[in-house]
Amino acid sequence: MDTILAHLNDICYNCIIILRANGTTESYTNQSGARIPKTGMLRIRAVEQLRAIFTLLSKRGPIRESSLLGPILRKKVIESMLYMMRTY
């Protein structure tokens, strides 16, 4: 567990970069006729990785009080998740 905590910021920023990166140009048409870009396996894995990190941190106590995850990184993760919800 200490190995993961030592590289926590790097893992989180890597997941944020994957979520924000321009992926494939593949898309599909939903039932209403709107074109929706495909999410892709890398983005799904990045979301799963962030979920695992936050689960790990929540077991150590409140995430807001954690010194491992600063307010800037928390803000970037929230912005990236909102971006994912709006785009995909």
Buried (B, 14 or more C-beta within 10 A) or exposed (E): EEEEBEEBEEBBEEBBEBBBEEBEEEEEEEEEEEEEBEBBEBBEEBBEBBEEBBEBBEEEEEEEEBEBBEEEBBEBBEEBBEEBEEEB
